[in-house]
């Protein structure tokens, strides 16, 4: 199945989906050194986002989160791509700074956690 | 979206890597917020200057960009994490100071004016009525929109930098007339006297209506210091980027039907919520950064006295230079109070150094608790001085 959305930052990759049903706060919520989600009570708490295709509804929290995404990339701990329901400024700026393929306006509930998917941000498509 | 020839050239990288990245970011934001085009901005204010908030990632990014980034419009900076000259006396560590200096150097290389203040409008970055600007720093955004009638969204540190490097911002939100209309009348039924009272008003309104644009009625007079305090607090507690105040602010607005009241009890409740039970060992004035008149007032009340507690006055360096000329600085420093230029109690790394902070600023109470884990108390300037003399 192909899901279509809107391109935020270009690139084509495939990998394993890590799905969060809750928004993610990168600043304070994700450790930039390890890529592990630290937010207490978050559905992804304790999981590592490095190298995954991160699927989540939206970003939240401080705008400093954009810098955290950039820092994850520099440390080799960034997600391979980000797929969102609704991308806001924090994630958009982070994706562009870190050059991580990113698409939003995707029906993310169709994507299964742990499945292998392909993201083609240039065409604004997710293949599941 | 239609791009001009120059915008297309920037996007293609003909003006360097930094300008290309900046243009990509602005276009992504334009896309997200359904802007039809980019518009030129006259000035930029950049937040996210303190190394305390930026961390190594922010620092490295700024240094990377500084290789070929150049600002295209007047661009000023928010407070840094320390006084750039007098950091040692204020107890900042050497390792922090070195990183902070690198942040400032990266901005300087880009052509950013190294002002380091949250009140750029007091020292030469003064937007005019209807001028489009791209500012971050929520208190300054609210002041520029509300008091000056300039037009800006609440930018983040990075989106404002992107505007500085391109001279453009996406046209949406508060750049458009239709989004600048009041949605609720706030009738103030309380007598407001001090800067602390106006800070409490901002919290009371913010708590009640969130970021809805209000038309505030019932405030007969207010001065610059009270209004900059209100702007800071209404933005902190409500996320408000624009308000109208009958007889005081310059913007036109339709008069909404919905009405809420702020009573004396609301003001008292706000003040109570900004006052913890605590001993005070730190007094902080200057959030937003102190004006000339505030420095004159502080000098007047401190003259011939000796403070017995740590007492900081945060202000922009050029304002202090005038205080030097006027002899205020000598009086204030003789009394044992310290200037903290280029920085403030909200962005300096002060965690663990003090227990209880007294301040005349509602915003400083919020960030004192949040960033530095202080207990706080809001008070008038006179009460702050009385506490310092104990």
HADDOCK unambig.tbl for C-alpha pairs under 7 A between the chains (distance, minus, plus):
assign (segid A and resid 8 and name CA) (segid B and resid 28 and name CA) 6.20 0.50 0.50
assign (segid A and resid 63 and name CA) (segid B and resid 156 and name CA) 6.09 0.50 0.50
assign (segid A and resid 67 and name CA) (segid B and resid 57 and name CA) 6.15 0.50 0.50
assign (segid A and resid 67 and name CA) (segid B and resid 58 and name CA) 5.75 0.50 0.50
assign (segid A and resid 68 and name CA) (segid B and resid 57 and name CA) 6.99 0.50 0.50
assign (segid A and resid 70 and name CA) (segid B and resid 57 and name CA) 6.89 0.50 0.50
assign (segid A and resid 71 and name CA) (segid B and resid 57 and name CA) 4.93 0.50 0.50
assign (segid A and resid 88 and name CA) (segid B and resid 32 and name CA) 6.99 0.50 0.50
assign (segid A and resid 89 and name CA) (segid B and resid 29 and name CA) 6.48 0.50 0.50
assign (segid A and resid 92 and name CA) (segid B and resid 28 and name CA) 6.84 0.50 0.50
assign (segid A and resid 93 and name CA) (segid B and resid 25 and name CA) 5.92 0.50 0.50
assign (segid A and resid 96 and name CA) (segid B and resid 25 and name CA) 6.54 0.50 0.50
